Amino acid sequence: MKLKPLIFTLAILPLPALAQCPDLHGRLVQGGLVWGQVAPGSEVSLDGEALDVLPDGTFVAGFSRDAAARSSLTVRGATNCDATLEVDAREYNISRVEGVPQETVTPSEEHLARIRREGALVAAAKGQRYRRPEWLEAALAGFRWPAIGPVSGVYGSQRIYNGTPRSPHYGVDVAVPTGTPVYAPAPGVVTLAEPDLFYSGGTVILDHGYGLSSSFLHMSKLHVKVGEELAAGDLLGEVGSSGRATGPHLDWRMSWRDRRVDPQLLVPPMPAPESAP
């Protein structure tokens, strides 16, 4: 995957200031998350879509894998802003994966019905909107890796299973043995805890507030239940190879509203194994 220099540095450096507009932090790139601060009570929109503004004026926005090259930011309040944001494009790897059970590549009608039911569960979990400023503020101050190990898969890459092209991969994969602990990368509340989904196997969704959530896939064991509030570093499960997986690994994904964003842009470089939480 080709990215512009420094794309994987810790995403807390301010982007260049815009005239009469708030400084933005994060990465203006496909799959990136950005945030800034305006006067409390201001209205902020991105491409005409109203953004949540926290009581202290913080706002956040995400860009999809194939986001357009330009995006319009508007602020109305104590200070007005009209700016065009330049969103950097990325190139993505294409990989081939063989040996996946054929029924998970070309599901039967029975499996399709199950997939639809499970998709509705996931959508409902991600659709919840918790307004807990302390969660989101802590998350934006710095995410941590939920598991420590080799990165075996990256955001945006497309996989071809048994010769059949599938949708892009929206997470970052950490290849570690079954049973490796998985920790919360930031505070939040558990909105989904399912031990055996068709595609993702053991799955937990952790809502960080205001439409930002993390998903943890293919786990062998879950140690949390829906409704539990977690702090950063709390145990939420164990790595496995459940669902559509060819070996044990953690697939960590993040979403902002209906956009899939890249978790790897929000953490520092992968630390050495002895630095695990």
C-alpha positions, 0 to 999 in steps of 0.5 A, a space after each residue: 500500500 503506497 501512502 504519502 510520507 509520515 502517513 502512519 505517524 501518530 495522528 495528533 499533528 495539526 494540519 495547515 491552518 485554514 483562513 478563519 477556520 479551525 486547525 484540523 488534527 488527524 489526516 486529510 486522506 482517504 480513510 482518515 479521521 480529522 477533528 478540530 475545535 470551534 466556539 461552543 454552540 457553533 454549527 459545523 457541516 462537511 459536504 452539507 452533512 451536519 456534524 456533532 459539536 461537543 460541549 467544548 466545541 470539538 467536532 470530528 469527521 471521517 473520510 471513506 476509502 474512496 472519498 472524493 479529492 475535495 470536501 467542503 467544510 462550513 462553520 457558522 457561529 462566533 467565527 464563520 468558515 467556508 473551506 475546501 479540504 484537499 483529501 489525499 488519495 491512496 493506492 491499495 494492495 490487491 491480495 489473493 487468499 486461497 483455502 477459504 471454505 467455499 460456502 463462505 465465499 459463495 453462501 447458500 440461500 440459507 446462509 444469505 438469510 443468516 448474513 442479512 440477519 447478522 448485518 442488521 444486528 451490526 447496523 443497529 449496533 453502529 447506529 447508536 449515538 452515545 453522547 459521552 464527550 469524555 469517551 471521544 475526547 479520550 479517544 482523540 487524545 490517543 488510541 492504543 493498539 488492541 493487540 501487539 504483533 505483526 501487521 498482516 493485513 491493512 485497510 483498503 486492500 482488496 482480497 480475492 477469495 478462491 479466485 472470487 473478488 470481494 469487497 475491500 478489507 476495511 481493517 488492520 489485521 494483527 497476526 497473533 496466536 489464538 488466545 492472545 488478549 484483546 484490549 480496548 483501544 479507547 473508552 466506550 460502551 459495548 454495543 455488540 457482543 456476538 460469539 459466532 457471526 457468519 463472516 466475522 466470527 466472535 465479534 465485539 463493537 465498542 462505541 466511542 461516542 458521537 458515531 465513532 466505533 471500533 469492531 473486533 473480529 474473528 475472536 475465540 472468546 468474548 469477555 464483555 457483554 452489551 452495555 458494559 462500559 470499558 476504559 482504554 486497556 480493559 480486556 474485551 476478548 481473545 484472538 481466534 480464527 472464527 468466521 471467515 478466517 484462514 488463521 488466528 488474527 485480530 481484525 480491528 476496524 473502525 467506523 465514523 457514522 457510515 464511513 469505514 476509517 483506517 485504525 492504523 492512522 490513529 495509533 503510533 507505530 506497532 510497539 515491540 511485543 514486550 510492550 503489550 498492555 
